[in-house]
Amino acid sequence: KQGTVSVNVLSTLPNGKMIYNIPSLKKNGISFSSGEMIVPEATNTNMTTFNFNFEDYILDLTGEEGRFGGDTVNTIYMESYTFIDSTGTLETINNTDSFYSFVEFDLTPEYAKGFLGNETINLDPKINILDIFNNMTADDFKLKEVDLKLKIKNYIGADFQIDLVEVIGKNSKTNDEVILAENEVININRATLLNNNPPINHSITELIIPGEDFVSILPDRLISSINIFINPNGQNSTQDFFYPEYPIETTMNISIPLSLITENLTFIDTTEVNITNSNEYIINKIYLSIENGLPFESNIQLILLDENDIIIDTLLNNSTISAAQVDANNIVVSSSYSNIEMDYIDFEDVKKMITISQFTTQPANQFIDIYSHYKLDISLSANLIKRIGK
């Protein structure tokens, strides 16, 4: 697709020249050759660099053409010739004279076809940050059923085997850990091409891991150690291929049917506030009305902050909201209603409000199913005194 080769040379010899060839790199059927590169006699340690563009070339990685003993894999065959051009003047060469060269490749392939090899890739342990539970804490949190679904889409024309050496969920605040997988092997089938050309027909592999214990610790880290084996069963009768724009895609989803037991499950949220007194009216009282259609007993705290996030006052402190009423099957049959009256009236410096909500399932110590029609309605209103005329 694109790429360059940089030939870096340094010579203490006069009239130095170099020719660099890659017979297996061709464009329009013609092999690459640098031609004669004139290498000036070095007066310091700075090297002379020659750059060549490889865009639209085709590179054969099977080594030297016609090599005795057969093909090699992932090998670039090169030829390098260095010489001193004759000027008719006698030159003296001694053991302090030297010729140095090294070559740098920077290649982006458009595609690769052939046998991609039989390799093992050992990946360093990786830590992924999870933020889904950032605003939650709980004294007890149990879910009846949780599935972690690992979905792998392979767009590469090679078979893979992934060894999940260890996958751990961790709560860094409590140091609780749960092992999700240990020496779990996943076999991934190769993608295929139609008539040896795109579009790519990718393969899909899914792994379902029970995740009840994982979610119960409210993790904020996922730590994984993985080994990857390419073509673990050796060369396939179908030609391998690789297009850089189409790699392997991996996603993990959490499926949580809401049936749970929890005690003091706490959510913390911050809301911007824009309520001010006016010359036209005065805030007399604030009312909080709650219709709770959830089988949770809740405790709500509202804290007021200024523009510098400094606490001004507590608007509501540990007010208990009753759980909805349930029947013998723990299904909600009627909502609970709460009306809270607050006398706080000075909102001039209030810019933010922190809401701390704690939930405990009722009845206690029983799994409670949460249905989509359950709801929690909260409304905040004010009683205003307005002066008309003088």
C-alpha atoms as a printed R data frame, in Angstrom:
    type eleno elety resid chain resno       x       y       z
1   ATOM     1    CA   LYS     A     1   0.000   0.000   0.000
2   ATOM     2    CA   GLN     A     2   2.760   2.395   0.994
3   ATOM     3    CA   GLY     A     3   6.245   2.230   2.417
4   ATOM     4    CA   THR     A     4   9.881   3.149   2.173
5   ATOM     5    CA   VAL     A     5  13.282   1.600   2.574
6   ATOM     6    CA   SER     A     6  16.171   3.651   3.942
7   ATOM     7    CA   VAL     A     7  19.684   2.493   3.118
8   ATOM     8    CA   ASN     A     8  22.138   4.040   5.584
9   ATOM     9    CA   VAL     A     9  25.832   3.818   4.722
10  ATOM    10    CA   LEU     A    10  29.153   5.102   6.028
11  ATOM    11    CA   SER     A    11  32.514   4.514   4.362
12  ATOM    12    CA   THR     A    12  36.057   5.621   5.170
13  ATOM    13    CA   LEU     A    13  37.084   4.593   1.659
14  ATOM    14    CA   PRO     A    14  37.376   7.013  -1.254
15  ATOM    15    CA   ASN     A    15  35.188   6.688  -4.355
16  ATOM    16    CA   GLY     A    16  32.820   4.261  -2.603
17  ATOM    17    CA   LYS     A    17  29.697   2.983  -4.314
18  ATOM    18    CA   MET     A    18  26.885   0.628  -3.377
19  ATOM    19    CA   ILE     A    19  24.104  -1.223  -5.197
20  ATOM    20    CA   TYR     A    20  21.186  -2.582  -3.185
21  ATOM    21    CA   ASN     A    21  18.704  -5.015  -4.805
22  ATOM    22    CA   ILE     A    22  15.564  -6.822  -3.629
23  ATOM    23    CA   PRO     A    23  14.859  -9.336  -6.412
24  ATOM    24    CA   SER     A    24  11.629 -10.488  -4.751
25  ATOM    25    CA   LEU     A    25  10.200  -6.910  -4.694
26  ATOM    26    CA   LYS     A    26   8.658  -6.111  -8.060
27  ATOM    27    CA   LYS     A    27   6.632  -3.414  -9.775
28  ATOM    28    CA   ASN     A    28   5.172  -4.183 -13.184
29  ATOM    29    CA   GLY     A    29   7.272  -7.352 -13.118
30  ATOM    30    CA   ILE     A    30  10.573  -5.477 -12.676
31  ATOM    31    CA   SER     A    31  12.659  -6.156  -9.555
32  ATOM    32    CA   PHE     A    32  13.728  -3.289  -7.337
33  ATOM    33    CA   SER     A    33  17.293  -1.997  -7.671
34  ATOM    34    CA   SER     A    34  18.747   1.136  -6.142
35  ATOM    35    CA   GLY     A    35  21.178   1.590  -8.978
36  ATOM    36    CA   GLU     A    36  24.654   2.887  -8.148
37  ATOM    37    CA   MET     A    37  24.656   4.949  -4.929
38  ATOM    38    CA   ILE     A    38  27.712   7.163  -4.548
39  ATOM    39    CA   VAL     A    39  28.949   7.005  -0.955
40  ATOM    40    CA   PRO     A    40  31.111   9.997   0.005
41  ATOM    41    CA   GLU     A    41  34.213   9.368   2.098
42  ATOM    42    CA   ALA     A    42  33.211   9.945   5.744
43  ATOM    43    CA   THR     A    43  34.821  12.791   7.675
44  ATOM    44    CA   ASN     A    44  32.759  12.058  10.826
45  ATOM    45    CA   THR     A    45  30.329   9.448  12.107
46  ATOM    46    CA   ASN     A    46  27.300  10.803  10.195
47  ATOM    47    CA   MET     A    47  25.820   8.271   7.805
48  ATOM    48    CA   THR     A    48  24.559   8.962   4.310
49  ATOM    49    CA   THR     A    49  20.930   7.916   3.810
50  ATOM    50    CA   PHE     A    50  19.227   6.892   0.562
51  ATOM    51    CA   ASN     A    51  15.417   6.643   0.614
52  ATOM    52    CA   PHE     A    52  13.276   4.675  -1.848
53  ATOM    53    CA   ASN     A    53   9.492   4.548  -2.233
54  ATOM    54    CA   PHE     A    54   7.877   1.086  -2.312
55  ATOM    55    CA   GLU     A    55   4.280   2.125  -3.006
56  ATOM    56    CA   ASP     A    56   2.442  -0.272  -5.387
57  ATOM    57    CA   TYR     A    57   5.244  -2.859  -5.251
58  ATOM    58    CA   ILE     A    58   4.517  -6.554  -4.708
59  ATOM    59    CA   LEU     A    59   6.799  -8.282  -2.200
60  ATOM    60    CA   ASP     A    60   7.400 -12.038  -2.346
61  ATOM    61    CA   LEU     A    61   8.278 -13.302   1.144
62  ATOM    62    CA   THR     A    62   9.347 -16.834   0.176
63  ATOM    63    CA   GLY     A    63  13.035 -15.956   0.024
64  ATOM    64    CA   GLU     A    64  15.464 -16.415  -2.858
65  ATOM    65    CA   GLU     A    65  13.802 -17.574  -6.039
66  ATOM    66    CA   GLY     A    66  14.764 -21.138  -6.906
67  ATOM    67    CA   ARG     A    67  16.583 -21.575  -3.577
68  ATOM    68    CA   PHE     A    68  17.774 -25.155  -3.034
69  ATOM    69    CA   GLY     A    69  15.754 -26.870  -0.326
70  ATOM    70    CA   GLY     A    70  12.463 -25.103  -0.948
71  ATOM    71    CA   ASP     A    71  10.705 -21.929   0.158
72  ATOM    72    CA   THR     A    72  11.070 -19.986   3.352
73  ATOM    73    CA   VAL     A    73   8.351 -17.974   5.170
74  ATOM    74    CA   ASN     A    74   8.249 -14.234   5.889
75  ATOM    75    CA   THR     A    75  11.711 -13.707   4.445
76  ATOM    76    CA   ILE     A    76  12.970 -10.755   2.414
77  ATOM    77    CA   TYR     A    77  15.840 -11.801   0.123
78  ATOM    78    CA   MET     A    78  18.289  -8.945  -0.576
79  ATOM    79    CA   GLU     A    79  21.538  -8.404  -2.450
80  ATOM    80    CA   SER     A    80  24.100  -5.774  -1.519
81  ATOM    81    CA   TYR     A    81  27.219  -4.875  -3.545
82  ATOM    82    CA   THR     A    82  29.845  -2.416  -2.323
83  ATOM    83    CA   PHE     A    83  32.922  -1.430  -4.290
84  ATOM    84    CA   ILE     A    84  35.469   1.299  -4.949
85  ATOM    85    CA   ASP     A    85  35.275   2.854  -8.374
86  ATOM    86    CA   SER     A    86  38.533   2.874 -10.276
87  ATOM    87    CA   THR     A    87  39.976   6.320 -11.017
88  ATOM    88    CA   GLY     A    88  43.402   5.124 -12.159
89  ATOM    89    CA   THR     A    89  44.934   6.445  -8.953
90  ATOM    90    CA   LEU     A    90  46.555   3.964  -6.557
91  ATOM    91    CA   GLU     A    91  44.674   3.853  -3.236
92  ATOM    92    CA   THR     A    92  45.993   2.388   0.000
93  ATOM    93    CA   ILE     A    93  43.526   0.423   2.166
94  ATOM    94    CA   ASN     A    94  44.493  -0.518   5.707
95  ATOM    95    CA   ASN     A    95  42.876  -2.289   8.645
96  ATOM    96    CA   THR     A    96  41.382   0.940  10.029
97  ATOM    97    CA   ASP     A    97  39.231   1.485   6.935
98  ATOM    98    CA   SER     A    98  35.625   0.309   7.162
99  ATOM    99    CA   PHE     A    99  32.338   0.205   5.320
100 ATOM   100    CA   TYR     A   100  29.110   0.161   7.396
101 ATOM   101    CA   SER     A   101  25.539  -0.195   6.222
102 ATOM   102    CA   PHE     A   102  22.139  -0.922   7.683
103 ATOM   103    CA   VAL     A   103  18.682  -0.945   6.142
104 ATOM   104    CA   GLU     A   104  15.377   0.297   7.636
105 ATOM   105    CA   PHE     A   105  11.959  -0.785   6.385
106 ATOM   106    CA   ASP     A   106   8.708   1.109   6.962
107 ATOM   107    CA   LEU     A   107   5.991  -0.853   5.199
108 ATOM   108    CA   THR     A   108   2.198  -0.734   5.259
109 ATOM   109    CA   PRO     A   109   0.854  -3.682   3.270
110 ATOM   110    CA   GLU     A   110  -2.291  -3.372   1.185
111 ATOM   111    CA   TYR     A   111  -2.783  -7.084   1.787
112 ATOM   112    CA   ALA     A   112  -0.818 -10.261   2.403
113 ATOM   113    CA   LYS     A   113  -1.542 -13.678   0.894
114 ATOM   114    CA   GLY     A   114   0.134 -17.013   1.410
115 ATOM   115    CA   PHE     A   115   1.012 -18.937   4.564
116 ATOM   116    CA   LEU     A   116   1.077 -16.469   7.459
117 ATOM   117    CA   GLY     A   117   3.166 -18.817   9.561
118 ATOM   118    CA   ASN     A   118   2.723 -20.871  12.683
119 ATOM   119    CA   GLU     A   119   3.474 -18.389  15.441
120 ATOM   120    CA   THR     A   120   2.852 -17.916  19.162
121 ATOM   121    CA   ILE     A   121   2.237 -14.401  20.495
122 ATOM   122    CA   ASN     A   122   2.571 -13.920  24.246
123 ATOM   123    CA   LEU     A   123   0.829 -10.724  25.282
124 ATOM   124    CA   ASP     A   124   1.820  -8.839  28.413
125 ATOM   125    CA   PRO     A   125  -0.881  -8.621  31.117
126 ATOM   126    CA   LYS     A   126  -3.304  -5.831  30.244
127 ATOM   127    CA   ILE     A   127  -5.452  -3.729  32.565
128 ATOM   128    CA   ASN     A   128  -8.723  -2.336  31.210
129 ATOM   129    CA   ILE     A   129 -10.491   0.371  33.211
130 ATOM   130    CA   LEU     A   130 -14.224  -0.178  33.747
131 ATOM   131    CA   ASP     A   131 -16.382   2.848  34.543
132 ATOM   132    CA   ILE     A   132 -19.854   1.285  34.484
133 ATOM   133    CA   PHE     A   133 -19.943   0.965  38.286
134 ATOM   134    CA   ASN     A   134 -18.022   4.161  39.117
135 ATOM   135    CA   ASN     A   135 -20.904   5.875  40.894
136 ATOM   136    CA   MET     A   136 -22.029   2.809  42.836
137 ATOM   137    CA   THR     A   137 -21.204   1.233  46.192
138 ATOM   138    CA   ALA     A   138 -23.085  -1.409  48.172
139 ATOM   139    CA   ASP     A   139 -22.912  -3.334  51.437
140 ATOM   140    CA   ASP     A   140 -24.426  -6.316  49.629
141 ATOM   141    CA   PHE     A   141 -25.145  -6.783  45.918
142 ATOM   142    CA   LYS     A   142 -26.188 -10.130  44.451
143 ATOM   143    CA   LEU     A   143 -27.615 -10.822  41.007
144 ATOM   144    CA   LYS     A   144 -29.476 -14.011  40.212
145 ATOM   145    CA   GLU     A   145 -27.967 -14.386  36.740
146 ATOM   146    CA   VAL     A   146 -25.303 -12.521  34.739
147 ATOM   147    CA   ASP     A   147 -23.744 -13.515  31.417
148 ATOM   148    CA   LEU     A   148 -20.516 -11.996  30.108
149 ATOM   149    CA   LYS     A   149 -20.594 -12.499  26.341
150 ATOM   150    CA   LEU     A   150 -17.239 -12.383  24.547
151 ATOM   151    CA   LYS     A   151 -17.780 -12.003  20.793
152 ATOM   152    CA   ILE     A   152 -14.874 -12.331  18.353
153 ATOM   153    CA   LYS     A   153 -15.137 -11.411  14.658
154 ATOM   154    CA   ASN     A   154 -12.172 -12.684  12.640
155 ATOM   155    CA   TYR     A   155 -11.526 -10.970   9.284
156 ATOM   156    CA   ILE     A   156  -8.115 -12.656   8.832
157 ATOM   157    CA   GLY     A   157  -7.703 -15.711   6.640
158 ATOM   158    CA   ALA     A   158  -5.967 -17.781   9.304
159 ATOM   159    CA   ASP     A   159  -7.047 -20.018  12.171
160 ATOM   160    CA   PHE     A   160  -6.359 -18.787  15.675
161 ATOM   161    CA   GLN     A   161  -6.332 -20.250  19.125
162 ATOM   162    CA   ILE     A   162  -6.616 -17.894  22.097
163 ATOM   163    CA   ASP     A   163  -5.561 -19.090  25.513
164 ATOM   164    CA   LEU     A   164  -7.141 -16.975  28.255
165 ATOM   165    CA   VAL     A   165  -4.355 -17.660  30.735
166 ATOM   166    CA   GLU     A   166  -6.128 -15.581  33.362
167 ATOM   167    CA   VAL     A   167  -8.912 -12.996  33.294
168 ATOM   168    CA   ILE     A   168  -9.653 -11.263  36.594
169 ATOM   169    CA   GLY     A   169 -12.216  -8.689  37.644
170 ATOM   170    CA   LYS     A   170 -11.079  -6.402  40.452
171 ATOM   171    CA   ASN     A   171 -12.471  -3.614  42.599
172 ATOM   172    CA   SER     A   172  -9.394  -1.477  43.312
173 ATOM   173    CA   LYS     A   173 -11.146   0.311  46.187
174 ATOM   174    CA   THR     A   174 -11.959  -2.863  48.148
175 ATOM   175    CA   ASN     A   175  -9.283  -5.124  46.541
176 ATOM   176    CA   ASP     A   176 -11.963  -7.769  45.932
177 ATOM   177    CA   GLU     A   177 -11.125 -10.038  42.970
178 ATOM   178    CA   VAL     A   178 -13.027 -12.599  40.918
179 ATOM   179    CA   ILE     A   179 -11.436 -14.996  38.411
180 ATOM   180    CA   LEU     A   180 -13.520 -15.034  35.226
181 ATOM   181    CA   ALA     A   181 -11.389 -17.406  33.169
182 ATOM   182    CA   GLU     A   182  -8.286 -19.489  33.762
183 ATOM   183    CA   ASN     A   183  -6.533 -21.438  31.001
184 ATOM   184    CA   GLU     A   184  -9.676 -21.178  28.868
185 ATOM   185    CA   VAL     A   185  -8.957 -22.063  25.216
186 ATOM   186    CA   ILE     A   186 -10.969 -20.504  22.384
187 ATOM   187    CA   ASN     A   187 -10.676 -21.831  18.834
188 ATOM   188    CA   ILE     A   188 -11.332 -19.200  16.138
189 ATOM   189    CA   ASN     A   189 -12.046 -20.212  12.559
190 ATOM   190    CA   ARG     A   190 -10.500 -18.386   9.619
191 ATOM   191    CA   ALA     A   191 -12.265 -15.858   7.425
192 ATOM   192    CA   THR     A   192 -12.750 -16.669   3.755
193 ATOM   193    CA   LEU     A   193 -12.674 -14.862   0.399
194 ATOM   194    CA   LEU     A   194 -14.844 -15.273  -2.641
195 ATOM   195    CA   ASN     A   195 -12.674 -16.126  -5.681
196 ATOM   196    CA   ASN     A   196  -9.592 -15.119  -3.649
197 ATOM   197    CA   ASN     A   197 -10.731 -11.474  -3.464
198 ATOM   198    CA   PRO     A   198 -12.815  -9.321  -1.084
199 ATOM   199    CA   PRO     A   199 -15.471  -9.007   0.242
200 ATOM   200    CA   ILE     A   200 -14.346 -10.911   3.321
201 ATOM   201    CA   ASN     A   201 -16.665 -13.468   4.885
202 ATOM   202    CA   HIS     A   202 -15.647 -13.177   8.550
203 ATOM   203    CA   SER     A   203 -16.083 -15.870  11.190
204 ATOM   204    CA   ILE     A   204 -17.845 -15.297  14.523
205 ATOM   205    CA   THR     A   205 -16.927 -16.989  17.795
206 ATOM   206    CA   GLU     A   206 -18.792 -16.443  21.068
207 ATOM   207    CA   LEU     A   207 -17.891 -17.383  24.622
208 ATOM   208    CA   ILE     A   208 -20.352 -16.992  27.504
209 ATOM   209    CA   ILE     A   209 -18.851 -16.651  30.983
210 ATOM   210    CA   PRO     A   210 -21.026 -16.679  34.138
211 ATOM   211    CA   GLY     A   211 -20.557 -13.253  35.722
212 ATOM   212    CA   GLU     A   212 -22.682 -13.092  38.887
213 ATOM   213    CA   ASP     A   213 -19.657 -12.983  41.201
214 ATOM   214    CA   PHE     A   214 -17.872 -10.562  38.867
215 ATOM   215    CA   VAL     A   215 -20.675  -7.969  38.976
216 ATOM   216    CA   SER     A   216 -21.284  -8.445  42.707
217 ATOM   217    CA   ILE     A   217 -17.927  -6.811  43.573
218 ATOM   218    CA   LEU     A   218 -18.730  -3.764  41.371
219 ATOM   219    CA   PRO     A   219 -15.390  -4.065  39.519
220 ATOM   220    CA   ASP     A   220 -13.431  -1.142  38.075
221 ATOM   221    CA   ARG     A   221 -10.608  -3.215  36.561
222 ATOM   222    CA   LEU     A   222 -10.428  -6.109  34.110
223 ATOM   223    CA   ILE     A   223  -6.979  -7.719  34.110
224 ATOM   224    CA   SER     A   224  -6.147 -10.213  31.367
225 ATOM   225    CA   SER     A   225  -3.181 -12.405  30.399
226 ATOM   226    CA   ILE     A   226  -3.564 -13.921  26.924
227 ATOM   227    CA   ASN     A   227  -1.551 -16.059  24.512
228 ATOM   228    CA   ILE     A   228  -2.435 -16.190  20.809
229 ATOM   229    CA   PHE     A   229  -1.498 -19.056  18.463
230 ATOM   230    CA   ILE     A   230  -1.616 -18.458  14.693
231 ATOM   231    CA   ASN     A   231  -2.469 -21.510  12.593
232 ATOM   232    CA   PRO     A   232  -2.166 -23.875  15.577
233 ATOM   233    CA   ASN     A   233  -2.881 -26.882  13.332
234 ATOM   234    CA   GLY     A   234  -0.269 -25.934  10.744
235 ATOM   235    CA   GLN     A   235  -0.715 -24.839   7.146
236 ATOM   236    CA   ASN     A   236  -4.227 -25.067   5.750
237 ATOM   237    CA   SER     A   237  -5.140 -26.184   2.259
238 ATOM   238    CA   THR     A   238  -6.784 -22.762   1.823
239 ATOM   239    CA   GLN     A   239  -4.399 -19.837   1.282
240 ATOM   240    CA   ASP     A   240  -4.034 -17.466   4.259
241 ATOM   241    CA   PHE     A   241  -4.673 -13.742   3.815
242 ATOM   242    CA   PHE     A   242  -4.564 -10.495   5.776
243 ATOM   243    CA   TYR     A   243  -5.985  -7.035   4.998
244 ATOM   244    CA   PRO     A   244  -4.805  -4.433   7.574
245 ATOM   245    CA   GLU     A   245  -8.138  -2.556   7.431
246 ATOM   246    CA   TYR     A   246  -9.910  -5.723   8.571
247 ATOM   247    CA   PRO     A   247  -8.338  -7.150  11.737
248 ATOM   248    CA   ILE     A   248  -9.884  -9.164  14.581
249 ATOM   249    CA   GLU     A   249 -12.693  -7.365  16.449
250 ATOM   250    CA   THR     A   250 -13.426  -8.323  20.048
251 ATOM   251    CA   THR     A   251 -16.349  -7.047  22.123
252 ATOM   252    CA   MET     A   252 -17.634  -7.962  25.560
253 ATOM   253    CA   ASN     A   253 -21.237  -7.387  26.617
254 ATOM   254    CA   ILE     A   254 -22.879  -7.880  29.983
255 ATOM   255    CA   SER     A   255 -26.364  -9.391  29.978
256 ATOM   256    CA   ILE     A   256 -28.120  -8.806  33.306
257 ATOM   257    CA   PRO     A   257 -31.713 -10.016  33.781
258 ATOM   258    CA   LEU     A   258 -32.640  -7.810  36.742
259 ATOM   259    CA   SER     A   259 -33.259 -10.210  39.596
260 ATOM   260    CA   LEU     A   260 -31.241  -9.121  42.595
261 ATOM   261    CA   ILE     A   261 -30.678  -8.771  46.310
262 ATOM   262    CA   THR     A   262 -29.038  -5.580  47.498
263 ATOM   263    CA   GLU     A   263 -28.460  -3.679  50.703
264 ATOM   264    CA   ASN     A   264 -27.481  -0.009  50.647
265 ATOM   265    CA   LEU     A   265 -26.799   0.002  46.917
266 ATOM   266    CA   THR     A   266 -25.609   3.593  46.611
267 ATOM   267    CA   PHE     A   267 -25.674   5.873  43.566
268 ATOM   268    CA   ILE     A   268 -23.956   9.267  43.662
269 ATOM   269    CA   ASP     A   269 -24.737  11.879  41.044
270 ATOM   270    CA   THR     A   270 -24.024  15.599  40.620
271 ATOM   271    CA   THR     A   271 -26.510  17.952  38.949
272 ATOM   272    CA   GLU     A   272 -26.059  21.539  37.810
273 ATOM   273    CA   VAL     A   273 -28.459  23.931  39.579
274 ATOM   274    CA   ASN     A   274 -29.771  27.232  38.247
275 ATOM   275    CA   ILE     A   275 -32.291  28.479  40.836
276 ATOM   276    CA   THR     A   276 -31.938  32.031  42.153
277 ATOM   277    CA   ASN     A   277 -34.024  34.449  44.134
278 ATOM   278    CA   SER     A   278 -35.407  37.423  42.265
279 ATOM   279    CA   ASN     A   279 -36.692  40.879  43.047
280 ATOM   280    CA   GLU     A   280 -40.016  39.691  41.637
281 ATOM   281    CA   TYR     A   281 -40.473  36.646  43.885
282 ATOM   282    CA   ILE     A   282 -39.170  34.875  46.995
283 ATOM   283    CA   ILE     A   283 -38.767  31.094  47.335
284 ATOM   284    CA   ASN     A   284 -40.871  30.156  50.356
285 ATOM   285    CA   LYS     A   285 -40.609  26.343  50.399
286 ATOM   286    CA   ILE     A   286 -39.267  23.472  48.291
287 ATOM   287    CA   TYR     A   287 -41.280  20.277  47.833
288 ATOM   288    CA   LEU     A   288 -40.035  16.854  46.788
289 ATOM   289    CA   SER     A   289 -42.738  14.428  45.639
290 ATOM   290    CA   ILE     A   290 -41.835  10.795  44.984
291 ATOM   291    CA   GLU     A   291 -43.923   7.987  43.538
292 ATOM   292    CA   ASN     A   292 -41.893   4.828  44.119
293 ATOM   293    CA   GLY     A   293 -42.995   1.909  41.950
294 ATOM   294    CA   LEU     A   294 -39.830  -0.107  42.729
295 ATOM   295    CA   PRO     A   295 -39.548  -2.817  45.398
296 ATOM   296    CA   PHE     A   296 -36.666  -0.833  46.936
297 ATOM   297    CA   GLU     A   297 -36.639   1.044  50.197
298 ATOM   298    CA   SER     A   298 -34.515   4.086  49.552
299 ATOM   299    CA   ASN     A   299 -32.691   6.726  51.510
300 ATOM   300    CA   ILE     A   300 -32.032  10.068  49.819
301 ATOM   301    CA   GLN     A   301 -29.587  12.829  50.701
302 ATOM   302    CA   LEU     A   302 -29.290  16.147  48.822
303 ATOM   303    CA   ILE     A   303 -26.167  18.270  49.334
304 ATOM   304    CA   LEU     A   304 -25.762  21.803  47.948
305 ATOM   305    CA   LEU     A   305 -22.436  23.079  46.559
306 ATOM   306    CA   ASP     A   306 -21.168  26.461  45.395
307 ATOM   307    CA   GLU     A   307 -19.261  27.124  42.163
308 ATOM   308    CA   ASN     A   308 -16.012  25.926  43.832
309 ATOM   309    CA   ASP     A   309 -17.601  22.617  44.866
310 ATOM   310    CA   ILE     A   310 -17.622  23.664  48.522
311 ATOM   311    CA   ILE     A   311 -20.569  22.376  50.571
312 ATOM   312    CA   ILE     A   312 -23.022  25.147  51.434
313 ATOM   313    CA   ASP     A   313 -25.695  23.148  53.204
314 ATOM   314    CA   THR     A   314 -27.656  19.909  53.232
315 ATOM   315    CA   LEU     A   315 -31.061  20.292  51.621
316 ATOM   316    CA   LEU     A   316 -32.252  16.821  52.562
317 ATOM   317    CA   ASN     A   317 -30.616  14.463  55.021
318 ATOM   318    CA   ASN     A   318 -31.313  10.714  55.100
319 ATOM   319    CA   SER     A   319 -35.001  10.833  54.243
320 ATOM   320    CA   THR     A   320 -36.448   7.352  53.897
321 ATOM   321    CA   ILE     A   321 -38.696   6.484  50.941
322 ATOM   322    CA   SER     A   322 -40.837   3.410  51.473
323 ATOM   323    CA   ALA     A   323 -40.667   0.525  49.010
324 ATOM   324    CA   ALA     A   324 -43.598  -0.254  46.735
325 ATOM   325    CA   GLN     A   325 -46.001  -2.868  48.023
326 ATOM   326    CA   VAL     A   326 -45.487  -6.393  46.651
327 ATOM   327    CA   ASP     A   327 -47.618  -9.549  46.647
328 ATOM   328    CA   ALA     A   328 -46.682 -13.061  47.708
329 ATOM   329    CA   ASN     A   329 -44.652 -13.481  44.502
330 ATOM   330    CA   ASN     A   330 -42.677 -10.276  45.189
331 ATOM   331    CA   ILE     A   331 -44.365  -8.491  42.284
332 ATOM   332    CA   VAL     A   332 -45.263  -4.829  42.800
333 ATOM   333    CA   VAL     A   333 -48.991  -4.260  43.191
334 ATOM   334    CA   SER     A   334 -49.007  -0.591  44.273
335 ATOM   335    CA   SER     A   335 -46.591   2.321  44.493
336 ATOM   336    CA   SER     A   336 -45.644   4.192  47.640
337 ATOM   337    CA   TYR     A   337 -45.992   7.976  47.821
338 ATOM   338    CA   SER     A   338 -43.790  10.392  49.742
339 ATOM   339    CA   ASN     A   339 -43.995  14.170  50.041
340 ATOM   340    CA   ILE     A   340 -41.073  15.993  51.627
341 ATOM   341    CA   GLU     A   341 -41.225  19.672  52.530
342 ATOM   342    CA   MET     A   342 -38.011  21.713  52.827
343 ATOM   343    CA   ASP     A   343 -37.644  25.227  54.220
344 ATOM   344    CA   TYR     A   344 -34.361  26.074  52.519
345 ATOM   345    CA   ILE     A   345 -34.907  29.245  50.481
346 ATOM   346    CA   ASP     A   346 -31.507  30.788  49.688
347 ATOM   347    CA   PHE     A   347 -30.295  29.386  46.356
348 ATOM   348    CA   GLU     A   348 -28.294  32.419  45.266
349 ATOM   349    CA   ASP     A   349 -24.883  30.745  45.682
350 ATOM   350    CA   VAL     A   350 -26.025  27.209  44.879
351 ATOM   351    CA   LYS     A   351 -24.503  25.915  41.625
352 ATOM   352    CA   LYS     A   352 -24.551  22.138  42.063
353 ATOM   353    CA   MET     A   353 -26.464  19.486  43.958
354 ATOM   354    CA   ILE     A   354 -25.106  16.073  44.929
355 ATOM   355    CA   THR     A   355 -27.713  13.327  45.139
356 ATOM   356    CA   ILE     A   356 -26.822  10.290  47.251
357 ATOM   357    CA   SER     A   357 -29.411   7.531  46.877
358 ATOM   358    CA   GLN     A   358 -29.269   4.244  48.776
359 ATOM   359    CA   PHE     A   359 -31.498   1.314  47.811
360 ATOM   360    CA   THR     A   360 -32.308  -1.898  49.683
361 ATOM   361    CA   THR     A   361 -34.535  -4.587  48.198
362 ATOM   362    CA   GLN     A   362 -37.716  -5.460  50.039
363 ATOM   363    CA   PRO     A   363 -38.461  -8.075  51.295
364 ATOM   364    CA   ALA     A   364 -34.886  -8.410  52.521
365 ATOM   365    CA   ASN     A   365 -32.707 -11.408  51.593
366 ATOM   366    CA   GLN     A   366 -34.989 -12.441  48.710
367 ATOM   367    CA   PHE     A   367 -34.264 -12.123  45.001
368 ATOM   368    CA   ILE     A   368 -36.491  -9.425  43.526
369 ATOM   369    CA   ASP     A   369 -37.318  -9.280  39.802
370 ATOM   370    CA   ILE     A   370 -37.315  -5.822  38.178
371 ATOM   371    CA   TYR     A   371 -39.723  -5.377  35.278
372 ATOM   372    CA   SER     A   372 -39.670  -2.758  32.535
373 ATOM   373    CA   HIS     A   373 -42.982  -1.209  33.646
374 ATOM   374    CA   TYR     A   374 -41.659  -0.431  37.123
375 ATOM   375    CA   LYS     A   375 -40.924   3.258  37.547
376 ATOM   376    CA   LEU     A   376 -39.723   5.882  40.008
377 ATOM   377    CA   ASP     A   377 -41.179   9.371  39.490
378 ATOM   378    CA   ILE     A   378 -39.559  12.337  41.266
379 ATOM   379    CA   SER     A   379 -40.750  15.930  40.999
380 ATOM   380    CA   LEU     A   380 -39.251  19.018  42.592
381 ATOM   381    CA   SER     A   381 -41.468  22.093  43.018
382 ATOM   382    CA   ALA     A   382 -41.393  25.397  44.873
383 ATOM   383    CA   ASN     A   383 -43.827  27.660  46.684
384 ATOM   384    CA   LEU     A   384 -43.161  31.237  45.602
385 ATOM   385    CA   ILE     A   385 -44.240  34.495  47.183
386 ATOM   386    CA   LYS     A   386 -44.586  37.247  44.601
387 ATOM   387    CA   ARG     A   387 -45.227  40.878  45.384
388 ATOM   388    CA   ILE     A   388 -47.613  42.678  42.998
389 ATOM   389    CA   GLY     A   389 -47.169  46.458  42.875
390 ATOM   390    CA   LYS     A   390 -45.805  48.278  45.940
